[in-house]
Amino acid sequence: MTTDPLSETFQALADPTRRAILARLASGEASVSELSEPFEMSMPAISRHLKVLERAGLIERGRQAQWRPCRLNGEGLKPVFDWIEEYRRFWEQSFDRLEAYLEEIQKKDASDERH
Amino acid sequence: MNATSATGTGAQNPVFKTGHRAKAPRDLVWRMWTEAEHLVRWWGAAGCTVGKCDLDLRVDGSFHYQLMFPNGMEVWGKFVFREITAPDRLVVLNGFSNPEGDFAASPFPGDWPRQMLTVITFKDLGDETEISLTSEPFNATVAQQATFAATMPSMFGGWGGTFARLDDHLKDHAN
């Protein structure tokens, strides 16, 4: 089994049902029975997915014995978001540098024409 | 399945999008992307400089570059050109590489896609140019695809609304 926490996150995210559960939890906490309805899955099947998500640190469960609400754990998702934000930042900063360079060479072209 | 994205890999795949409106005519912007002397002047994140680089602008040719970050870190990367339609469309595979020019794993921790299929379009607006960019994992493993999918705004119904709350949540946990 994997020991690298990031690998465990990726394994958890590899399943479309688990991604859909996370998307549902993004709009607020929910119980196992509330989660099982839209997926047309049995509560034990949903519970198995929830265990994987919980072990990967992507969700947290409430402590009430009967109604253990599930909620997103933002911290568990953070490394994943960090990567795409880094990718976005790379492109946006390149665009900013492109803009500065375009300004520089267009000024230069204009002054070349005057001379 | 009839619905496919512009890159033919299936509309169900989430796609990363960004863009920029450049204050320059399209022909000039195109040259910035396709001529090495210009590309090295702006390519890379803030404070980066391009060291060695090699541009072979043709389909299956590549732009291979060494990028120096302000903190002293040095990485290599490359684009492989898949489509070159002057002056309005470039399709490239982009990713990290080794100094010899082969695609390589990211130097950063985590199991990220090695190659991204990126489409860059340039729309002529007269004195300005609208640059639009989309990227999606290419030849990625299921786990890499999933990681990428999970980072897309579509998963949480947009960056606004609930996603903004998640951002706040992340900030709360940052300290």
Boltz contact constraints between the chains, C-beta under 6 A:
constraints:
  - contact:
      token1: [A, 6]
      token2: [B, 110]
      max_distance: 6.0
  - contact:
      token1: [A, 10]
      token2: [B, 111]
      max_distance: 6.0
  - contact:
      token1: [A, 10]
      token2: [B, 143]
      max_distance: 6.0
  - contact:
      token1: [A, 10]
      token2: [B, 147]
      max_distance: 6.0
  - contact:
      token1: [A, 13]
      token2: [B, 146]
      max_distance: 6.0
  - contact:
      token1: [A, 13]
      token2: [B, 147]
      max_distance: 6.0
  - contact:
      token1: [A, 13]
      token2: [B, 150]
      max_distance: 6.0
  - contact:
      token1: [A, 14]
      token2: [B, 142]
      max_distance: 6.0
  - contact:
      token1: [A, 14]
      token2: [B, 143]
      max_distance: 6.0
  - contact:
      token1: [A, 14]
      token2: [B, 146]
      max_distance: 6.0
  - contact:
      token1: [A, 19]
      token2: [B, 150]
      max_distance: 6.0
  - contact:
      token1: [A, 23]
      token2: [B, 155]
      max_distance: 6.0
  - contact:
      token1: [A, 26]
      token2: [B, 156]
      max_distance: 6.0
  - contact:
      token1: [A, 26]
      token2: [B, 162]
      max_distance: 6.0
  - contact:
      token1: [A, 27]
      token2: [B, 162]
      max_distance: 6.0
  - contact:
      token1: [A, 74]
      token2: [B, 166]
      max_distance: 6.0
  - contact:
      token1: [A, 74]
      token2: [B, 169]
      max_distance: 6.0
  - contact:
      token1: [A, 74]
      token2: [B, 170]
      max_distance: 6.0
  - contact:
      token1: [A, 74]
      token2: [B, 173]
      max_distance: 6.0
  - contact:
      token1: [A, 75]
      token2: [B, 173]
      max_distance: 6.0
  - contact:
      token1: [A, 78]
      token2: [B, 170]
      max_distance: 6.0
  - contact:
      token1: [A, 80]
      token2: [B, 147]
      max_distance: 6.0
  - contact:
      token1: [A, 80]
      token2: [B, 150]
      max_distance: 6.0
  - contact:
      token1: [A, 80]
      token2: [B, 151]
      max_distance: 6.0
  - contact:
      token1: [A, 81]
      token2: [B, 151]
      max_distance: 6.0
  - contact:
      token1: [A, 83]
      token2: [B, 112]
      max_distance: 6.0
  - contact:
      token1: [A, 84]
      token2: [B, 151]
      max_distance: 6.0
  - contact:
      token1: [A, 90]
      token2: [B, 45]
      max_distance: 6.0
  - contact:
      token1: [A, 91]
      token2: [B, 18]
      max_distance: 6.0
  - contact:
      token1: [A, 93]
      token2: [B, 45]
      max_distance: 6.0
  - contact:
      token1: [A, 93]
      token2: [B, 46]
      max_distance: 6.0
  - contact:
      token1: [A, 94]
      token2: [B, 43]
      max_distance: 6.0
  - contact:
      token1: [A, 95]
      token2: [B, 20]
      max_distance: 6.0
  - contact:
      token1: [A, 97]
      token2: [B, 42]
      max_distance: 6.0
  - contact:
      token1: [A, 98]
      token2: [B, 42]
      max_distance: 6.0
  - contact:
      token1: [A, 101]
      token2: [B, 41]
      max_distance: 6.0
  - contact:
      token1: [A, 101]
      token2: [B, 42]
      max_distance: 6.0
  - contact:
      token1: [A, 102]
      token2: [B, 24]
      max_distance: 6.0
